């Protein structure tokens, strides 16, 4: 049943096997009062957010690239940023492509359970072995306080009717999954004053249906939601809820609230993973880097063809620094970046020159002056977001700053210095703190 290789279902696997979430499902069929989905989020670590929506056709290439730099990858999941079964075509297409290309990887989906039942047979055929359903209550009177609306076909339900319909959909899908030998985990968001007293009853009922494991998640208040001002449950409240539920079901204690585009170990994203390898002096992605030290003799060729007019020698060669979480996408806000990757233009194409550490957060203008010095030989900086003040400081040194999104190698393959990148550029109004993890009081 593959318990041993899924880090979410088996805590002992969390440091041996990793997972990746493919953000191919943007639409959702319910509105939870604690959820605010964001498809252009480069900083938050919670469900419902991702840096960009991925097309199903992009998924195999992405997974292949991840496997090359992270061979511990064992699980490919779809967890939003909406719901997989509000996007059934994209979900099933992605699962089919991944199962065909990587038959040894485990497949899983995380869903609210609405519209799940009709697709259980197809999930089995596609090799899905694990399903997580978020069920917060077995009482519609409680549920109507947790959900703003629920879709039933083209109809939008509210209140008690919405909660009752959702619960019916959720509970009816579990026996179908279990008859298909699919492992089932239930996530439950613990909301003080709303569902804290019925967790034990919920766990008892779920156990009777054959659920394998339960994960009680403390409420994480999110700006822009009806529950934004609620206090999260105390650690004591969470512990008591888990103890009550643990009478009936095994409990998950190691959840890290994964993003819809999370990749790597549960508590160690790919940036940290790469950093640990570098600290040990091991190779990562075909290169060995020491933090903050140039390695110019071991590049990775991204494109095998000549480039007319490319500079050939010395410091005149064109360089681009990229802020990236995992080394594959332009997806990190500069304020969140502790390192950047630097690519250099050679006659054979773009090559990755090195990875450079940036000054730590804090320090105000001095931090950005330090960044400017570290990137002094770079011509451009590509980021998913940047504050007005650091942009002003960096551009004053002659650095061209671009806000982009996309696969790094795809953008580079199509780019020559001086050409337009309009297709990949992101244009958004700037409000401090909106696209980074800051406090809204300015970058520093």
C-alpha positions as CSV (number, residue, x, y, z in Angstrom):
1,X,0.0,0.0,0.0
2,X,3.1,2.3,-0.2
3,X,2.8,3.7,3.3
4,X,6.5,3.7,3.6
5,X,7.2,6.1,0.7
6,X,4.6,8.8,1.2
7,X,5.9,11.4,3.7
8,X,2.5,12.8,4.6
9,X,1.0,9.4,5.4
10,X,4.2,8.1,7.2
11,X,6.2,10.4,9.4
12,X,9.3,8.1,9.3
13,X,9.5,8.9,5.6
14,X,9.6,12.7,5.8
15,X,13.4,12.9,5.7
16,X,13.9,10.1,3.2
17,X,11.2,10.8,0.5
18,X,10.0,14.1,-0.9
19,X,6.9,15.3,-2.8
20,X,5.9,17.8,-5.4
21,X,2.6,19.5,-5.9
22,X,1.6,20.4,-9.4
23,X,-0.6,23.6,-9.4
24,X,-2.8,22.7,-12.4
25,X,-6.2,23.1,-10.6
26,X,-7.0,26.9,-10.2
27,X,-10.8,26.7,-9.9
28,X,-12.6,25.8,-6.7
29,X,-16.2,24.6,-6.1
30,X,-16.6,25.8,-2.5
31,X,-15.6,28.9,-0.6
32,X,-14.2,28.2,2.9
33,X,-14.3,31.0,5.3
34,X,-10.6,30.5,6.1
35,X,-9.2,30.3,2.6
36,X,-8.0,32.9,0.2
37,X,-6.5,31.5,-3.0
38,X,-3.7,33.3,-4.7
39,X,-2.2,32.2,-8.0
40,X,0.6,34.9,-8.0
41,X,2.0,34.3,-4.5
42,X,5.8,34.0,-4.1
43,X,6.1,34.2,-0.4
44,X,3.3,32.6,1.7
45,X,3.6,29.0,2.9
46,X,0.0,27.7,3.1
47,X,-2.5,25.7,1.0
48,X,-4.3,27.6,-1.8
49,X,-1.3,29.6,-3.0
50,X,1.2,29.1,-5.8
51,X,3.5,31.3,-7.9
52,X,1.8,30.4,-11.2
53,X,-0.7,28.0,-12.7
54,X,0.9,25.1,-14.5
55,X,-0.5,23.6,-17.7
56,X,-0.8,19.8,-17.7
57,X,1.5,19.5,-20.7
58,X,4.3,21.3,-18.6
59,X,4.1,18.8,-15.8
60,X,6.3,15.9,-17.2
61,X,9.2,18.3,-18.0
62,X,8.9,19.9,-14.6
63,X,8.9,16.5,-12.8
64,X,11.8,15.3,-14.9
65,X,13.8,18.4,-13.9
66,X,13.0,17.9,-10.3
67,X,14.1,14.3,-10.3
68,X,17.4,15.3,-11.8
69,X,18.2,17.5,-8.9
70,X,16.1,15.8,-6.2
71,X,16.2,12.0,-6.6
72,X,14.4,11.5,-3.3
73,X,11.2,12.6,-5.0
74,X,8.6,9.8,-4.5
75,X,5.2,11.5,-4.7
76,X,3.5,13.7,-7.2
77,X,0.3,15.3,-6.0
78,X,-2.3,17.7,-7.1
79,X,-3.6,20.0,-4.3
80,X,-4.9,23.1,-6.0
81,X,-4.6,25.9,-5.6
82,X,-8.3,25.3,-6.1
83,X,-9.7,21.8,-6.1
84,X,-8.7,18.9,-8.4
85,X,-12.3,18.0,-9.1
86,X,-13.4,21.5,-9.9
87,X,-10.8,21.1,-12.6
88,X,-11.3,17.4,-13.5
89,X,-10.0,17.6,-17.1
90,X,-6.7,19.3,-16.1
91,X,-6.3,17.0,-13.1
92,X,-6.9,13.7,-15.0
93,X,-4.7,14.8,-17.9
94,X,-1.9,15.7,-15.6
95,X,-2.1,12.4,-13.7
96,X,-2.2,10.5,-17.0
97,X,0.9,12.2,-18.3
98,X,2.8,11.7,-15.1
99,X,1.8,8.1,-14.7
100,X,2.8,7.4,-18.2
101,X,6.2,9.1,-17.9
102,X,7.1,8.1,-14.3
103,X,5.2,4.9,-13.4
104,X,7.3,4.4,-10.2
105,X,6.2,7.6,-8.6
106,X,3.3,7.6,-6.2
107,X,0.3,9.7,-7.2
108,X,-2.0,11.5,-4.8
109,X,-4.7,14.2,-4.8
110,X,-6.0,16.5,-2.0
111,X,-9.6,17.6,-2.3
112,X,-12.6,18.9,-0.4
113,X,-14.5,15.8,-1.6
114,X,-17.0,17.6,-3.8
115,X,-17.5,15.9,-7.1
116,X,-14.9,13.3,-6.2
117,X,-17.0,10.1,-6.3
118,X,-17.6,10.1,-10.1
119,X,-13.9,10.0,-10.7
120,X,-12.8,7.3,-8.3
121,X,-12.7,4.7,-11.1
122,X,-10.5,6.9,-13.3
123,X,-8.2,7.6,-10.3
124,X,-7.7,3.8,-9.9
125,X,-6.9,3.4,-13.6
126,X,-4.3,6.2,-13.4
127,X,-2.6,4.6,-10.5
128,X,-3.6,7.1,-7.8
129,X,-2.8,5.4,-4.4
130,X,-3.4,8.2,-1.9
131,X,-6.3,10.7,-1.5
132,X,-6.7,13.4,1.2
133,X,-10.1,14.9,1.9
134,X,-10.7,18.0,4.0
135,X,-13.7,17.3,6.2
136,X,-14.2,19.8,9.1
137,X,-17.4,18.6,10.6
138,X,-20.2,16.0,10.4
139,X,-22.8,18.5,11.5
140,X,-24.3,20.8,8.7
141,X,-25.2,23.3,11.4
142,X,-21.5,23.7,12.2
143,X,-20.6,23.5,8.5
144,X,-22.7,26.5,7.6
145,X,-20.4,28.6,9.7
146,X,-17.3,27.3,7.9
147,X,-18.4,27.6,4.3
148,X,-19.7,30.7,2.4
149,X,-21.0,28.7,-0.5
150,X,-20.9,25.4,-2.3
151,X,-21.5,24.6,-6.0
152,X,-24.0,21.9,-7.0
153,X,-23.6,21.8,-10.7
154,X,-24.5,25.2,-12.0
155,X,-26.4,26.0,-8.7
156,X,-24.7,27.8,-5.8
157,X,-25.9,26.7,-2.4
158,X,-25.6,28.6,0.9
159,X,-26.0,28.0,4.6
160,X,-27.2,24.7,6.0
161,X,-28.1,23.3,2.5
162,X,-24.6,23.9,1.2
163,X,-23.0,22.3,4.2
164,X,-25.3,19.3,4.1
165,X,-24.7,18.7,0.4
166,X,-20.9,19.0,0.8
167,X,-20.9,16.5,3.7
168,X,-23.0,14.1,1.7
169,X,-20.5,14.3,-1.1
170,X,-17.5,13.8,1.2
171,X,-18.8,10.9,3.2
172,X,-20.1,9.0,0.1
173,X,-16.7,9.1,-1.6
174,X,-14.8,7.4,1.2
175,X,-16.2,3.8,0.9
176,X,-15.6,4.0,-2.9
177,X,-12.0,4.9,-2.3
178,X,-11.5,2.2,0.2
179,X,-13.1,-0.5,-2.0
180,X,-10.5,0.6,-4.6
181,X,-7.7,0.1,-2.0
182,X,-6.8,3.8,-2.0
183,X,-5.3,5.1,1.2
184,X,-7.4,7.9,2.6
185,X,-6.3,10.7,4.9
186,X,-8.7,13.3,6.3
187,X,-7.6,16.9,7.0
188,X,-9.6,18.8,9.6
189,X,-9.1,22.5,10.2
190,X,-9.6,23.2,13.9
191,X,-11.5,26.5,14.4
192,X,-11.9,27.6,18.0
193,X,-15.5,28.2,19.0
194,X,-16.9,26.4,15.9
195,X,-15.8,22.8,15.6
196,X,-13.3,22.2,18.4
197,X,-15.8,20.1,20.5
198,X,-16.8,17.6,17.9
199,X,-13.4,16.4,16.6
200,X,-13.7,13.2,18.5
201,X,-17.2,12.4,17.1
202,X,-15.9,13.2,13.6
203,X,-12.9,10.9,14.0
204,X,-15.1,8.1,15.3
205,X,-17.4,8.3,12.2
206,X,-14.5,8.6,9.8
207,X,-12.9,5.5,11.4
208,X,-16.2,3.6,10.8
209,X,-15.9,4.4,7.1
210,X,-12.4,3.1,6.8
211,X,-10.3,6.3,6.8
212,X,-6.6,5.5,7.4
213,X,-5.2,8.6,9.1
214,X,-6.4,12.0,10.3
215,X,-4.6,15.3,10.3
216,X,-5.9,18.1,12.6
217,X,-4.7,21.5,11.3
218,X,-4.9,24.5,13.6
219,X,-6.7,27.5,11.9
220,X,-4.3,29.8,10.1
221,X,-6.0,33.2,9.9
222,X,-5.6,34.6,6.4
223,X,-6.0,38.2,5.4
224,X,-9.0,38.9,3.3
225,X,-11.1,36.0,4.7
226,X,-14.1,36.1,7.2
227,X,-11.8,34.3,9.7
228,X,-8.9,36.7,9.4
229,X,-9.5,38.1,12.8
230,X,-10.1,34.8,14.7
231,X,-7.5,33.7,17.1
232,X,-5.8,30.4,16.1
233,X,-6.2,27.5,18.6
234,X,-3.6,27.2,21.3
235,X,-1.2,24.4,21.2
236,X,-3.0,22.9,24.2
237,X,-6.3,22.9,22.3
238,X,-4.7,21.3,19.3
239,X,-3.1,18.6,21.5
240,X,-6.4,17.8,23.3
241,X,-8.2,17.6,19.9
242,X,-5.6,15.2,18.6
243,X,-5.8,13.1,21.7
244,X,-9.6,12.8,21.4
245,X,-9.4,12.0,17.7
246,X,-6.5,9.6,18.3
247,X,-8.8,7.3,20.2
248,X,-10.3,6.3,16.9
249,X,-7.7,7.2,14.2
250,X,-3.9,7.5,13.8
251,X,-2.9,11.1,13.9
252,X,-0.5,13.1,11.6
253,X,1.7,15.4,13.7
254,X,4.2,16.6,11.1
255,X,2.1,18.6,8.6
256,X,3.8,21.6,7.2
257,X,0.8,23.3,5.4
258,X,2.2,22.8,1.9
259,X,1.7,25.3,-0.9
260,X,0.0,24.1,-4.0
261,X,3.4,24.2,-5.7
262,X,5.5,22.8,-2.9
263,X,8.5,20.7,-3.8
264,X,11.1,18.8,-1.8
265,X,11.0,17.4,1.7
266,X,8.1,18.4,3.9
267,X,10.0,20.7,6.2
268,X,12.9,21.4,3.8
269,X,12.2,23.0,0.5
270,X,14.5,22.6,-2.4
271,X,16.5,25.7,-1.7
272,X,17.3,24.4,1.8
273,X,18.0,20.9,0.3
274,X,20.5,22.4,-2.1
275,X,22.1,24.4,0.6
276,X,22.6,21.4,2.8
277,X,24.3,19.6,-0.1
278,X,26.5,22.5,-0.7
279,X,27.5,22.7,2.9
280,X,28.6,19.0,2.6
281,X,30.5,19.9,-0.6
282,X,28.3,17.6,-2.7
283,X,27.2,18.3,-6.3
284,X,23.8,19.8,-7.0
285,X,22.4,19.9,-10.5
286,X,25.8,19.0,-11.9
287,X,27.7,21.8,-10.1
288,X,29.5,22.3,-6.8
289,X,29.1,25.7,-5.2
290,X,30.4,27.2,-2.0
291,X,28.0,29.9,-0.8
292,X,29.2,33.3,-2.0
293,X,32.1,31.9,-4.1
294,X,32.2,32.0,-7.9
295,X,32.6,28.7,-9.7
296,X,33.2,29.6,-13.4
297,X,34.7,26.3,-14.6
298,X,31.7,24.1,-14.3
299,X,28.8,25.6,-16.2
300,X,25.6,23.9,-17.3
301,X,24.7,24.4,-21.0
302,X,21.0,25.4,-21.4
303,X,21.0,25.7,-25.2
304,X,23.3,24.1,-27.7
305,X,23.5,26.5,-30.6
306,X,25.6,29.5,-31.6
307,X,24.4,33.0,-30.8
308,X,25.3,35.7,-33.2
309,X,27.0,38.7,-31.5
310,X,27.4,37.0,-28.1
311,X,30.3,38.4,-26.1
312,X,33.1,35.9,-25.8
313,X,35.6,36.9,-23.3
314,X,36.2,38.6,-19.9
315,X,33.8,40.6,-17.9
316,X,31.9,41.9,-21.0
317,X,29.9,38.7,-21.0
318,X,26.2,39.3,-20.4
319,X,24.9,38.0,-17.0
320,X,21.4,37.7,-15.6
321,X,20.7,37.0,-11.9
322,X,17.4,35.1,-11.1
323,X,15.5,34.9,-7.8
324,X,14.1,31.4,-7.6
325,X,12.8,29.0,-4.9
326,X,13.8,25.7,-6.5
327,X,16.0,26.6,-9.4
328,X,13.4,26.0,-12.1
329,X,11.1,28.9,-12.1
330,X,11.3,32.7,-11.8
331,X,9.1,32.7,-8.7
332,X,10.7,34.5,-5.7
333,X,10.3,38.0,-4.4
334,X,13.7,39.7,-4.0
335,X,12.8,40.6,-0.4
336,X,12.5,36.8,0.4
337,X,15.6,35.7,-1.5
338,X,18.7,34.7,0.4
339,X,20.5,33.7,-2.8
340,X,20.2,34.1,-6.6
341,X,21.3,32.0,-9.5
342,X,23.5,33.8,-12.1
343,X,23.4,32.8,-15.8
344,X,26.1,33.9,-18.4
345,X,25.8,34.2,-22.2
346,X,28.4,32.2,-24.1
347,X,28.7,31.2,-27.7
348,X,27.0,27.9,-27.1
349,X,24.1,29.4,-25.2
350,X,23.2,30.4,-21.7
351,X,25.1,28.6,-18.9
352,X,24.6,28.7,-15.2
353,X,27.7,30.4,-13.8
354,X,27.1,30.3,-10.1
355,X,24.8,30.8,-7.1
356,X,25.4,33.8,-4.9
357,X,24.4,34.5,-1.3
358,X,22.6,37.8,-0.6
359,X,22.8,39.9,2.5
360,X,20.3,38.8,5.3
361,X,17.0,40.5,5.7
362,X,17.1,43.7,7.7
363,X,19.5,46.6,7.3
364,X,17.4,48.9,5.1
365,X,19.2,50.5,2.2
366,X,22.5,48.9,3.3
367,X,21.1,45.5,2.3
368,X,20.2,46.7,-1.2
369,X,23.6,48.4,-1.6
370,X,25.1,45.0,-0.7
371,X,22.9,43.3,-3.3
372,X,24.1,45.8,-5.9
373,X,27.7,45.1,-5.0
374,X,27.2,41.3,-5.2
375,X,25.5,41.6,-8.6
376,X,27.9,44.3,-9.8
377,X,28.9,42.3,-12.9
378,X,25.3,41.4,-13.8
379,X,23.3,43.2,-16.4
380,X,19.8,42.1,-15.4
381,X,17.9,40.8,-12.4
382,X,14.8,38.7,-12.8
383,X,12.4,38.4,-9.9
384,X,8.8,37.6,-9.1
385,X,8.4,40.8,-7.2
386,X,10.4,43.7,-5.7
387,X,9.8,46.7,-3.6
388,X,10.0,50.3,-4.9
389,X,13.0,51.2,-2.7
390,X,15.3,48.3,-3.6
391,X,14.3,48.6,-7.3
392,X,15.3,52.3,-7.2
393,X,18.6,51.5,-5.6
394,X,19.5,48.7,-7.9
395,X,18.4,50.4,-11.1
396,X,20.5,53.4,-10.1
397,X,23.6,51.2,-10.5
398,X,22.6,50.4,-14.1
399,X,21.0,47.0,-13.3
400,X,17.9,46.2,-15.4
401,X,15.2,44.8,-13.1
402,X,12.5,42.7,-14.6
403,X,9.4,41.2,-12.9
404,X,8.7,37.9,-14.7
405,X,7.2,34.5,-14.3
406,X,8.0,31.2,-16.1
407,X,10.5,28.4,-16.4
408,X,14.0,29.9,-16.3
409,X,15.4,27.8,-19.1
410,X,12.4,28.5,-21.4
411,X,12.7,32.3,-20.9
412,X,16.5,32.2,-21.4
413,X,16.3,30.1,-24.6
414,X,14.1,32.7,-26.2
415,X,15.9,35.8,-24.9
416,X,18.8,37.8,-26.3
417,X,20.0,41.0,-24.6
418,X,18.0,44.0,-25.6
419,X,14.9,42.0,-26.8
420,X,11.5,42.2,-25.3
421,X,10.3,39.8,-22.6
422,X,6.7,41.2,-22.7
423,X,5.2,37.7,-22.9
424,X,6.7,36.7,-19.5
425,X,6.5,40.1,-17.8
426,X,4.1,40.6,-14.9
427,X,2.4,43.9,-14.5
428,X,0.7,44.6,-11.2
429,X,0.0,47.6,-9.0
430,X,2.5,47.8,-6.2
431,X,1.3,47.8,-2.6
432,X,4.0,47.2,0.0
433,X,3.7,43.8,1.7
434,X,1.2,42.4,-0.7
435,X,3.6,40.2,-2.7
436,X,6.2,39.4,-0.1
437,X,6.4,38.3,3.5
438,X,7.1,41.7,4.9
439,X,5.1,43.8,7.3
440,X,4.1,46.5,4.8
441,X,6.5,49.0,6.2
442,X,9.0,48.9,3.4
443,X,11.8,46.6,2.2
444,X,14.9,46.1,4.3
